[in-house]
Amino acid sequence: MQTQIFKNNLLGQYSKTVLENGLSVYIMEKPGFDSVFALYGTKYGSINTKFSRNGGPDIEVPAGIAHFLEHKLFESEEGDTFQRFAKTGAYCNAYTSFDKTCYIFSCTKSFPENLDILLDFVQSPYFTPENVAKEQGIIAQEIKMYEDNPGWRVFFNLLREMYENHPVKIDIAGTVDSIAQIDDKLLYECYNTFYNPTNMFVCIAGNIKTEDVLKQVNDGMKPREKVTVKSAHFSETKQVKNHFVEQALEVAKPLFCLGFKDIPEANRVSIKDRMVAGITLDLLCGDCSKLYKRLLLEGLIDNELSSEHFQGEGYSAFIIEGESENPKAVCAEIHKEIASMLKNGIDTRLFEAIKKAAYGDAVKRFDSTENIVTDMQDCAISGGTLFDSIDMLSSITKEDILTCLAKLTEECSVISVITPKQ
Amino acid sequence: MSVKRIDIVDGVQGLYIENKRFNTTLITYNFYLPLNAENMATNSLLPFLLTSCSKQFSDYIELNIGLLDLYGADISCSVSKCGDLFHMKIGVNVINNNLALYGDSPVSRAAELVSGLIFAPAVSNGSFKAQDIEREKRKTIERIEGEINNKKSFARTRLFEEMFGTDPYGKFIYGSVQEVKEITGEQLYNAWQELLLTSFVRIIVVGSEEPTDVFSLAKEYFSSANRNFSSDSLFSIKDIPERDVPNDITERFAVTQGKLALGFTSAVKGDLKEATALSVFSDIFGGGPYSKLFENVREKQSLCYYCSATARRAKGFLTVQSGVEEENAQKTVDAILKELEDMKNGNFEDSVIVASKKAISDSLYGYYDSATAIDIWYSREIDDSISPNQAADIVMDVTREDIINAAKGIKLHTIYRLLPKEEK
């Protein structure tokens, strides 16, 4: 076992331990708290559709398996996992995203019992042709539900026009056709590949003792063969497929997403560059920006624009979302503002205030065991530590922002719009 | 965990809840007024207007920059019904002084900022500024339209309207689009004055240091105001008019999935033990994944996409909501009522009682890990004498008999069906 301790004078400390079997365990003791939040996750999400196992040839699998596995793991020979947690009173849930699948619980009582259930059910796959067929119907319903969800559609329509090859463009749950190809054998194959300890992590924060938890996790590990897994690289250029995409759905007002495609230099964006991206977007279109004020005054928007730097293995994009009767005019104003900022420079007062707020936001994350665990999971996948954002803030300069802004060109942008059905 | 009560002036109370586990301090101003259908839309618009600008911050952007400079402090506001009271909350969450980078005191500055929004808004000549009012009206209208678009919450809104008739409790809190359009600057000004002069006020601080300046700022303002506060309406809850035959309403809209909303009266009239038994009953009936409605109506009979019950303790009633295909609507209503009868007859497992009590109490024991949860706890009821931990203990004391008694007091009052328009 190898343990590293990470400390911050004001915010406390946490540890990262790699067990003999390769599992990474992150623990932050919060002695004043009543509850514990725990997560057991794997670096396996919707984008891992092509991979090689133990150095073998690439295997390609249908989209949506990671999400399908998440659903199926809740079922075991001993019955439904929700019922097991119901006996202890804990809250449990799971989610699948582009690059991870995570199983979580939170509780104030019976923590060891709950941790045992979590460790056990994630390590006990139980797939049969019958239970897989039943799930296909349920997931197909879920996929159809998302087809009517305007917020979801505006986002995935954007990704589809932005990416040529990268599987990030496919819905996390896959398609009705792709999940129809899934069977129990395929599920076992993906489970055995991605649910192996070297590819997995446990993150826990709350009123616990590190030593006790480490022992329990270690004791709860089932024997597994060592597997090395390598996901395929999907090559992309800055070029997008189309600059505009539109769909009509039941909405009161048009909603839009403006995305700028970027190619991460080292396959993944660095922690500092992620922070720079966040500050850049705030300066450009946050609720204190000149652009926001202008759009409000001109009546082009009524509510705030939201923005995110969307990134992961092999992809990176700057995305701005909002509602407007005239999405194209809003996007034109955004492009105009970028040009003006590049020409006239960055407002120092706003830049400093946004950095101060970023510090406050980072500090606030430590008030919630759920947020701490979410951030630990991010460290498990992307590297870095919980204190990086606080430590690196002062090194971010206005030049960093300008370099970042220069990437947001019209050539690499896509507008996705959902219009009201007539 | 300690709770300190500070009497600021008559009808204005401070509550300091010391909690050393957080890096932040949460300060909220809670105002309570009797529910009134005529001014509900105006009162609901007011906090959004107050938190968008002030004398000090000429517009929304300036206010936001002020908040960024306070290490990203968050301003929040909400309106809700608390029994038969209208409850308005305006709050700020800010990092503690010991975490400030430049030796400043963010908590004091945040206290000043939020009291400025409430006591010194951007008003002149007995009105707010037209431009600010128009902006907030547009946002409120969007909120109302969003509610109409979300058929699940719309069905609940319609159920309340039908169930409560002329009782203002049944009215949608933001009012109608037409009402919002007609609100004048003068009405808003008067609503603001009435709020400060006649409402019951509770200022809640959840933090690690006693913020004396928060309470002194409030005292300074309220003691010079000419308050005319009466506690008469604070504790009374109006009964829901009984019905011998349940009200059954069907409306048709352009939807693919139908919605059911059922309203039931209960025998609970404010007694804490009975209200707690009602919560446990409601959880076993249609709360957790072990509940009767989930297990039997949804899973075994596959009658609907969801089916869940909610106890509305402050007013003493219960709702059940479900998403169904039209051909299953009546079968679902029948199945829900059958499960209720089963509960009245005590047909539920002891293991479910244990699971439900553990789930409810586990969540209550965790309240102190969230400043927002503590704040909501101490603001949603006027009686602040019970802590979440005590409430959790009361949950653990609920017996099978208590649950059956709660079930026996449940009576169907109104069925609201939102169904698809027939194909032409």
HADDOCK unambig.tbl for C-alpha pairs under 7 A between the chains (distance, minus, plus):
assign (segid A and resid 32 and name CA) (segid B and resid 21 and name CA) 5.52 0.50 0.50
assign (segid A and resid 33 and name CA) (segid B and resid 21 and name CA) 6.73 0.50 0.50
assign (segid A and resid 33 and name CA) (segid B and resid 369 and name CA) 5.82 0.50 0.50
assign (segid A and resid 34 and name CA) (segid B and resid 366 and name CA) 5.83 0.50 0.50
assign (segid A and resid 34 and name CA) (segid B and resid 369 and name CA) 6.41 0.50 0.50
assign (segid A and resid 35 and name CA) (segid B and resid 366 and name CA) 5.63 0.50 0.50
assign (segid A and resid 35 and name CA) (segid B and resid 369 and name CA) 6.95 0.50 0.50
assign (segid A and resid 86 and name CA) (segid B and resid 355 and name CA) 5.42 0.50 0.50
assign (segid A and resid 87 and name CA) (segid B and resid 355 and name CA) 5.07 0.50 0.50
assign (segid A and resid 88 and name CA) (segid B and resid 355 and name CA) 6.94 0.50 0.50
assign (segid A and resid 88 and name CA) (segid B and resid 358 and name CA) 6.63 0.50 0.50
assign (segid A and resid 89 and name CA) (segid B and resid 355 and name CA) 6.03 0.50 0.50
assign (segid A and resid 89 and name CA) (segid B and resid 358 and name CA) 4.50 0.50 0.50
assign (segid A and resid 89 and name CA) (segid B and resid 359 and name CA) 3.92 0.50 0.50
assign (segid A and resid 89 and name CA) (segid B and resid 362 and name CA) 6.08 0.50 0.50
assign (segid A and resid 90 and name CA) (segid B and resid 359 and name CA) 6.34 0.50 0.50
assign (segid A and resid 90 and name CA) (segid B and resid 362 and name CA) 6.97 0.50 0.50
assign (segid A and resid 107 and name CA) (segid B and resid 362 and name CA) 6.38 0.50 0.50
assign (segid A and resid 108 and name CA) (segid B and resid 362 and name CA) 5.70 0.50 0.50
assign (segid A and resid 108 and name CA) (segid B and resid 365 and name CA) 6.46 0.50 0.50
assign (segid A and resid 108 and name CA) (segid B and resid 366 and name CA) 6.07 0.50 0.50
assign (segid A and resid 109 and name CA) (segid B and resid 362 and name CA) 6.75 0.50 0.50
assign (segid A and resid 287 and name CA) (segid B and resid 61 and name CA) 6.53 0.50 0.50
assign (segid A and resid 287 and name CA) (segid B and resid 64 and name CA) 6.82 0.50 0.50
assign (segid A and resid 288 and name CA) (segid B and resid 61 and name CA) 4.93 0.50 0.50
assign (segid A and resid 288 and name CA) (segid B and resid 64 and name CA) 5.89 0.50 0.50
assign (segid A and resid 288 and name CA) (segid B and resid 65 and name CA) 5.95 0.50 0.50
assign (segid A and resid 293 and name CA) (segid B and resid 61 and name CA) 6.98 0.50 0.50
assign (segid A and resid 302 and name CA) (segid B and resid 139 and name CA) 6.87 0.50 0.50
assign (segid A and resid 353 and name CA) (segid B and resid 65 and name CA) 6.97 0.50 0.50
assign (segid A and resid 353 and name CA) (segid B and resid 68 and name CA) 5.32 0.50 0.50
assign (segid A and resid 353 and name CA) (segid B and resid 69 and name CA) 4.91 0.50 0.50
assign (segid A and resid 354 and name CA) (segid B and resid 68 and name CA) 5.95 0.50 0.50
assign (segid A and resid 356 and name CA) (segid B and resid 68 and name CA) 6.71 0.50 0.50
assign (segid A and resid 356 and name CA) (segid B and resid 69 and name CA) 6.32 0.50 0.50
assign (segid A and resid 356 and name CA) (segid B and resid 71 and name CA) 5.04 0.50 0.50
assign (segid A and resid 356 and name CA) (segid B and resid 72 and name CA) 6.98 0.50 0.50
assign (segid A and resid 357 and name CA) (segid B and resid 68 and name CA) 4.90 0.50 0.50
assign (segid A and resid 357 and name CA) (segid B and resid 69 and name CA) 6.58 0.50 0.50
assign (segid A and resid 357 and name CA) (segid B and resid 71 and name CA) 4.11 0.50 0.50
assign (segid A and resid 357 and name CA) (segid B and resid 72 and name CA) 3.82 0.50 0.50
assign (segid A and resid 358 and name CA) (segid B and resid 72 and name CA) 6.93 0.50 0.50
assign (segid A and resid 359 and name CA) (segid B and resid 71 and name CA) 6.62 0.50 0.50
assign (segid A and resid 360 and name CA) (segid B and resid 71 and name CA) 4.55 0.50 0.50
assign (segid A and resid 360 and name CA) (segid B and resid 72 and name CA) 5.59 0.50 0.50
assign (segid A and resid 360 and name CA) (segid B and resid 95 and name CA) 6.41 0.50 0.50
assign (segid A and resid 361 and name CA) (segid B and resid 72 and name CA) 6.42 0.50 0.50
assign (segid A and resid 363 and name CA) (segid B and resid 23 and name CA) 6.93 0.50 0.50
assign (segid A and resid 364 and name CA) (segid B and resid 23 and name CA) 6.38 0.50 0.50
assign (segid A and resid 364 and name CA) (segid B and resid 24 and name CA) 6.69 0.50 0.50
assign (segid A and resid 367 and name CA) (segid B and resid 22 and name CA) 5.21 0.50 0.50
assign (segid A and resid 367 and name CA) (segid B and resid 23 and name CA) 6.14 0.50 0.50
